[in-house]
């Protein structure tokens, strides 16, 4: 069993034991993803990127990234989306949109090239 499958199984067990599925509409899960992503952003809000994160900040970051990940795989599961397959498809799409010879050292959207 893959690590992601183990995580998903534990998430579903956690949710089912608490009878929370009826609270987990796609809309509510997406709100939770955004809220948790904002907590990731908050860690970096006033952080000088010339210095490393403190151990406390790094621990908080790990926890918030895990929250985002957990909600994301739960949403993908509930909507029957193979998130790994779609991630690979998106990488392939971005490789076509952003060929290295056109975008190297440029931070522009593909429509601006």
VENBEL-V251811 format. One record per residue. N is the residue number from 1. D_FIRST is the distance of its C-alpha to the first C-alpha in Angstrom with 2 decimals. Layout:
# VENBEL-V251811
n;d_first
N;D_FIRST
N;D_FIRST
This chain:
# VENBEL-V251811
n;d_first
1;0.00
2;3.80
3;6.58
4;8.23
5;6.14
6;6.64
7;10.11
8;10.83
9;10.16
10;12.42
11;14.85
12;15.29
13;15.82
14;18.24
15;20.05
16;20.33
17;21.69
18;24.34
19;25.11
20;24.99
21;23.67
22;27.32
23;27.87
24;25.08
25;26.94
26;26.02
27;29.28
28;28.50
29;25.05
30;26.72
31;29.41
32;26.94
33;25.34
34;28.89
35;29.93
36;27.07
37;27.71
38;31.34
39;30.44
40;28.86
41;32.14
42;34.19
43;32.96
44;34.49
45;37.52
46;40.07
47;38.19
48;40.07
49;37.65
50;39.75
51;38.28
52;34.80
53;33.25
54;34.19
55;31.57
56;31.93
57;31.53
58;28.45
59;26.85
60;27.88
61;26.49
62;23.02
63;23.18
64;24.58
65;22.15
66;19.28
67;21.29
68;21.72
69;18.06
70;17.10
71;19.91
72;19.14
73;15.61
74;17.06
75;19.93
76;18.00
77;16.02
78;19.38
79;21.13
80;18.59
81;18.41
82;15.75
83;16.40
84;14.87
85;17.03
86;19.94
87;19.73
88;20.04
89;22.86
90;24.57
91;24.56
92;26.14
93;28.65
94;29.57
95;30.10
96;32.70
97;34.28
98;34.53
99;35.60
100;36.07
101;39.72
102;40.53
103;38.60
104;38.53
105;39.78
106;40.30
107;38.76
108;39.74
109;38.10
110;38.00
111;40.80
112;43.04
113;42.83
